[in-house]
Amino acid sequence: MGLPNVSEPSIDPRAGEQRPFTEEERAEIVRRGNEIFERDVRPTLPPNPPNHFILIDVNGGGWEIDPDYVAASDRLYARFPNACGYARRLATRWVEQWR
């Protein structure tokens, strides 16, 4: 199952706004985020990484790490304005998805 490309956001025609993710889309965001994390991010981390935030664009594959969530988010969106994101803390299981 694929996600809608965020360059073409899913709009609810009745409300004129982006609709929330379906459960299937949320699961796919987490799957892609974990895949990118394991493939591209984890190999660059030290053995005991600091408890920083990692934000990943699951469509473009870009990512940012920072102890400040907002700073990492700002940098990711500066590089990928239409990011479909996945966020987690490096030393915990905390996860978030957003559009």
N, C-alpha and C positions, 0 to 999 in steps of 0.2 A: 504494500500500500504506500502510495506517495503522498506527500503533503502538497497542498496548493502552493505554488511559488508565490512568495510574498510580494513580488513585483506586480502580481495580479491578485490583490487581497480579496478574500471571500467577503462579499458585501451582502447583507441581508436587505433585499430590495424593499421590504416593508418598512424597515427602520432607517435605511440609508447609512448603516454603520457596519463596521466589521463584526462578524458573528464570533461567538466564543469557539474555541477549539472543541471538536468532538473528542470523545474518549480515545478513539482510534488515532486521531491526529496527535493527541497528547502522548500516547504511547510511542508513536513514531518519532516525535521530537526527542523523547528520552532515549530511544534506541540510537538515533543518529548522533545525539550529543555524546552518549557513552562511547560510541564507535570512534568518533573524532577524538575524544579525550584519550582513549586507549592507544589509538594509532599515531596521533600527532603531538599530543601534549605530554602524556606520561613519560615518554622517552627523554624529554628535555628537563624533567624535574629531578631535584636531588633526592636521595633516599628517604629523607624525612622532610617533606615539603612544608613550608610555613602554612598557617591556616588562612590562606588568601582566597579570594573569590576568583573563579574562572568563568568567563562568559564566552559562549561559543555560538557563532552563527551557523545553524545546522544546514542552511542552504548553500552558503558560500565557503564554509570550512574555516573562516577566520576566527581568531580567539584573542582574548586579552586576560591578563592576570594582574590583580592588584589587591592590596589589603582593604581598599575602599571600593565597595560595590558600585557606587555612582561613578567614580573615576574610571573603572573598568568599562562600565556601560557607555559612558560618554565617548571613550576612545573607540569602542567597537562600533557604535553608531556613526562616528565620524568616518570610519573606514567603510562601513556597510550600512548605509542609511535605511535600507529595507530589511534589516536583519530579522530573521526568525530565530529567536534565541533560546538557549539552554544555559542555565547557571547552576553552579555548585560551589561549595567550599572545598578546598583541597583536602583538609584533614577531617571532614565529616561526610555524612551521607545527605546533607541538605541539598535539595534540587528544586529548581523553578523553571517554568517555561513561560515565554511571553511572545506576543506578536506586536 
